[in-house]
Amino acid sequence: MLGVIFALLSAGTFAFNNAAMRRGVVTGTPIQGMALTVPIGVACFLLVAVVTGQIFRVTEFPLAAAAWMAGVGLVHFIFGRYCNYRANREAGVNLTAPVIQLQIIVTLVLAIVILREPCTVLQAIGGLMIVAGSFITQRQPVRARPANAGATAETKPATPLFVPHYFLGYLFAIGAAIGYGTSPILARFALAETGAIGGVLGGLIAYGAATLFVAVVMLWPAVLKDAMSLKRENMPWFIASGVFVAMAQGFFYAAVAVAPIMLVMPILQFSLVFRLIFAMWLTPDHEVFGWLVILGVLVSITGSLMVAIDTNYLIQSLAIPDALGSLLRLRVG
């Protein structure tokens, strides 16, 4: 039960992080978001490391594992996060979230190719459903803002509430999926032999490497100028995003520490539902809504569950006939 609670908290805080970030980049920039959220991650993990006493065991962390976690920081917190921010700025959370969910497919493919883990027919079908969900959301028409009262159609025509830039939005969403989907493989290499000290110290090292990268990039005058032009109104949203994403990762580590991964991962997929709810609350005029968006989210969630849940467990729970179950159990990789 505790693992379920931690997993739900992780899904919810991940979703709120995305909604807060989306609110920030409405008038802010991804660079400004990175300049705040990445260092905040260091502060959050450092605080946890000090409170739990793990900071005093940093010398026990293997150098090879530290190098892998530094790679996680660059791939996940720099490349993946920047692409996520740009995708949501260009096309909004509702349209890009199902595409970013393709990270599961990236992780699955890499796990098959690199880690030699099996993939069943059922998981392959789930992957296709995630892809289908991302395409369904693209079909949602953009709703328009009605003309002001008393104005004629010639003087005040209806204008879209939010006009998504589809190409850039989906391009960066795919980039985010690649970054987020690759980092678990790197983390697996890093944390496989670290034991209990791995989670907190690994996260601290990853965020530290990402923060160092951000500090170096800030030496470029154009990037520094962009970061320094941060508006006061956007600062609380970026700070909230940084805090909540660190909380989400902490809840995830706590969940997998007390519950099987096959239970935690499916629950995390419901972050798509939380994202839709938070988007309706925080950024209703800067998102695309409609029944096709909802359908795409539901299809993507279903596909994610088929990929994340153990095939044998799912077949037994649904009482699938033996003949069909045998087909779904077949390995495709």
C-alpha positions in Angstrom: 0.0 0.0 0.0 2.9 2.4 0.8 4.4 1.8 -2.6 1.2 2.6 -4.3 0.9 5.9 -2.3 4.5 6.9 -3.2 3.9 6.0 -6.9 0.7 8.1 -7.0 2.5 11.0 -5.3 5.3 10.7 -7.9 2.9 10.7 -10.8 1.0 13.7 -9.4 4.1 15.7 -8.7 5.6 14.9 -12.1 2.4 16.2 -13.6 2.3 19.3 -11.5 5.9 20.0 -12.4 5.0 19.9 -16.1 2.0 22.2 -15.6 4.0 24.7 -13.6 6.8 24.7 -16.2 4.2 25.2 -18.9 2.8 28.2 -17.1 6.4 29.6 -16.8 7.3 29.2 -20.5 4.1 30.9 -21.7 6.0 34.2 -21.4 9.4 32.9 -20.3 11.9 30.7 -22.1 13.3 27.2 -21.7 16.7 28.6 -20.9 15.3 30.6 -18.0 13.6 27.5 -16.7 16.8 25.4 -16.9 18.8 28.1 -15.1 16.4 27.8 -12.1 15.2 24.2 -12.0 18.5 22.4 -12.4 20.3 24.1 -9.5 17.1 23.7 -7.4 17.4 19.9 -8.0 20.9 20.0 -6.4 19.6 21.9 -3.4 16.7 19.4 -2.9 18.9 16.3 -3.2 21.7 17.8 -1.1 19.1 18.5 1.7 17.9 14.9 1.6 21.4 13.6 1.5 22.3 15.6 4.6 19.1 14.8 6.5 19.5 11.0 5.8 23.2 11.0 6.5 24.0 9.7 3.0 26.2 12.7 2.3 28.8 11.2 4.6 29.0 8.0 2.5 29.8 9.8 -0.7 33.3 8.4 -0.7 31.8 4.9 -0.9 30.1 5.7 -4.2 32.1 4.0 -7.0 33.8 6.3 -9.5 32.5 4.4 -12.5 28.9 4.7 -11.1 29.5 8.4 -10.6 30.6 8.8 -14.2 27.5 7.0 -15.4 25.3 9.2 -13.2 27.0 12.3 -14.5 25.9 11.1 -17.9 22.4 10.7 -16.6 22.4 14.3 -15.5 23.5 15.5 -19.0 21.1 13.3 -20.9 18.1 13.6 -18.7 18.3 17.0 -16.9 19.9 18.9 -19.8 19.0 17.4 -23.1 15.7 15.7 -22.1 14.5 18.6 -19.9 15.3 21.3 -22.5 13.5 19.4 -25.2 10.5 18.9 -22.8 10.4 22.6 -22.1 10.6 23.6 -25.7 8.0 21.0 -26.7 5.5 22.3 -24.2 6.3 25.9 -25.1 5.7 25.2 -28.8 2.6 22.9 -28.6 1.5 22.6 -25.0 1.4 19.8 -22.5 -1.7 18.1 -23.8 -0.5 17.5 -27.3 3.1 16.7 -26.5 2.7 14.5 -23.4 1.6 11.4 -25.3 4.6 11.8 -27.7 7.0 12.2 -24.8 5.5 9.0 -23.4 7.3 7.3 -26.2 10.2 7.3 -23.8 8.9 3.9 -22.6 9.5 2.6 -26.1 13.0 4.0 -26.2 13.8 2.4 -22.9 12.3 -0.9 -24.0 14.2 -1.0 -27.2 17.5 -0.1 -25.5 16.8 -2.7 -22.8 16.3 -5.3 -25.5 19.4 -4.3 -27.5 21.8 -3.4 -24.7 20.6 -5.2 -21.6 19.3 -8.2 -23.6 16.0 -8.1 -21.8 13.0 -9.9 -23.3 10.1 -8.2 -25.1 6.7 -9.9 -25.7 4.1 -9.5 -28.4 1.8 -7.9 -25.8 4.5 -5.3 -25.0 5.0 -4.6 -28.7 1.3 -4.0 -29.1 1.4 -1.7 -26.2 4.2 0.3 -27.8 2.1 0.6 -31.0 -0.8 1.9 -28.9 1.4 4.6 -27.4 2.4 5.7 -30.8 -1.3 5.6 -31.9 -2.3 7.8 -28.9 0.3 10.4 -29.9 -1.2 10.5 -33.4 -4.8 10.8 -32.2 -4.0 13.9 -30.2 -2.7 15.6 -33.3 -6.1 15.4 -34.9 -7.7 17.6 -32.3 -8.8 20.9 -33.9 -7.8 24.2 -32.3 -10.7 26.0 -30.6 -11.2 29.7 -31.1 -11.9 32.6 -28.8 -15.2 34.3 -29.7 -15.2 38.0 -30.8 -15.7 40.6 -28.1 -19.2 41.5 -27.3 -20.5 44.3 -29.6 -17.8 43.8 -32.2 -18.5 42.7 -35.7 -16.9 39.8 -37.4 -15.0 42.2 -39.7 -13.5 44.2 -36.8 -13.0 41.5 -34.2 -12.8 38.0 -35.8 -12.5 35.0 -33.6 -8.9 34.1 -32.9 -7.4 30.8 -31.6 -7.0 30.6 -27.8 -3.7 28.9 -28.4 -2.0 28.1 -31.8 0.4 25.2 -31.4 3.5 24.9 -33.5 3.1 21.3 -34.4 6.4 20.6 -36.1 8.7 22.1 -33.5 6.5 20.8 -30.7 6.6 17.2 -31.8 10.3 17.5 -32.9 11.3 18.5 -29.4 8.8 16.0 -27.8 10.6 13.2 -29.7 13.9 14.6 -28.4 12.6 14.5 -24.9 11.4 11.0 -25.3 14.9 10.0 -26.5 16.6 11.8 -23.6 14.2 10.5 -20.9 14.1 7.0 -22.4 17.9 6.7 -22.5 18.6 7.9 -19.0 17.1 4.8 -17.2 19.6 2.5 -19.1 22.5 4.7 -18.0 21.1 4.8 -14.4 20.8 1.0 -14.5 24.5 0.7 -15.3 25.4 3.2 -12.5 23.2 1.9 -9.7 23.2 -1.8 -10.2 26.0 -2.4 -7.7 25.7 0.7 -5.4 23.1 -0.7 -2.9 21.2 1.6 -0.6 23.4 4.7 -1.1 22.7 4.7 -4.9 19.4 6.6 -5.1 20.0 9.8 -3.2 23.7 10.2 -4.0 23.2 9.2 -7.6 20.6 11.9 -8.0 22.8 14.4 -6.3 25.7 13.6 -8.7 23.4 13.7 -11.7 22.0 17.1 -10.8 25.5 18.3 -9.9 26.8 17.4 -13.3 23.8 19.1 -15.0 24.3 22.2 -12.9 28.0 22.4 -13.8 27.0 22.2 -17.5 24.4 25.0 -17.0 27.1 27.2 -15.3 29.5 26.7 -18.2 26.8 27.5 -20.8 26.0 30.6 -18.9 29.4 32.0 -19.9 28.0 32.4 -23.4 26.7 36.1 -23.5 23.5 35.3 -25.4 22.5 32.6 -23.0 23.3 34.7 -20.0 21.3 37.6 -21.4 18.3 35.2 -22.0 18.5 33.9 -18.4 18.9 37.3 -16.8 15.8 38.6 -18.7 13.6 36.3 -16.5 10.4 38.1 -15.5 9.4 38.2 -11.9 6.0 36.7 -12.7 7.6 33.6 -14.1 10.0 32.9 -11.3 7.5 31.3 -8.9 6.4 28.8 -11.6 9.9 27.8 -12.5 10.8 27.4 -8.8 7.7 25.3 -8.3 8.6 23.2 -11.3 12.2 22.6 -10.0 11.0 21.6 -6.5 8.1 19.4 -7.7 10.3 17.5 -10.2 12.8 16.8 -7.4 10.0 15.7 -5.1 8.7 13.4 -7.9 12.0 11.7 -8.3 12.3 11.3 -4.6 8.8 9.7 -4.4 9.8 7.4 -7.3 12.9 6.2 -5.5 10.9 5.7 -2.3 8.2 3.7 -4.3 10.7 1.3 -5.9 12.4 0.8 -2.5 9.3 -0.6 -0.9 7.3 -2.0 -3.9 8.0 -4.1 -7.0 8.9 -2.1 -10.2 6.1 -3.9 -12.0 3.6 -2.2 -9.6 5.3 1.2 -9.6 5.8 1.8 -13.3 2.1 1.2 -14.4 0.9 3.7 -11.7 3.4 6.3 -13.0 1.7 6.2 -16.4 -1.3 8.0 -14.8 0.7 11.2 -14.8 -0.9 11.8 -18.2 -4.2 12.1 -16.5 -2.9 14.4 -13.8 -1.2 16.5 -16.5 -4.6 17.0 -18.3 -6.2 18.0 -15.0 -3.5 20.4 -14.0 -3.4 21.9 -17.5 -7.2 22.6 -17.3 -6.5 24.4 -14.0 -3.4 26.3 -14.6 -3.1 26.9 -18.4 -6.6 26.5 -19.9 -6.0 29.2 -22.6 -2.6 27.8 -23.6 -3.5 24.2 -24.3 -5.5 22.3 -26.8 -8.4 20.5 -25.3 -11.1 18.2 -26.8 -12.3 14.6 -26.9 -9.5 13.6 -29.3 -6.9 14.7 -26.8 -8.7 12.7 -24.0 -8.9 9.7 -26.3 -5.3 9.9 -27.2 -4.3 10.1 -23.6 -6.4 7.1 -22.7 -4.9 5.1 -25.6 -1.4 6.0 -24.6 -2.1 5.1 -21.0 -3.5 1.7 -22.0 -0.4 1.1 -24.2 1.9 2.2 -21.4 0.3 -0.3 -19.0 0.7 -3.1 -21.5 4.4 -2.3 -21.8 5.0 -1.7 -18.1 3.0 -4.6 -16.5 4.5 -8.0 -16.5 3.0 -9.9 -19.4 2.3 -13.1 -17.5 0.6 -11.2 -14.6 -1.6 -9.2 -17.0 -2.7 -12.3 -18.9 -3.5 -14.1 -15.7 -5.4 -11.1 -14.2 -7.5 -10.7 -17.3 -8.2 -14.4 -17.7 -7.1 -14.4 -21.3 -7.6 -17.8 -23.0 -4.6 -20.0 -23.2 -4.2 -19.9 -27.0 -4.3 -16.1 -27.1 -2.1 -15.9 -24.0 0.5 -18.1 -25.6 0.6 -15.7 -28.6 0.9 -12.6 -26.4 3.8 -14.2 -24.5 5.9 -14.8 -27.6 9.1 -12.9 -27.5 9.9 -10.5 -30.3 13.3 -9.6 -29.1 
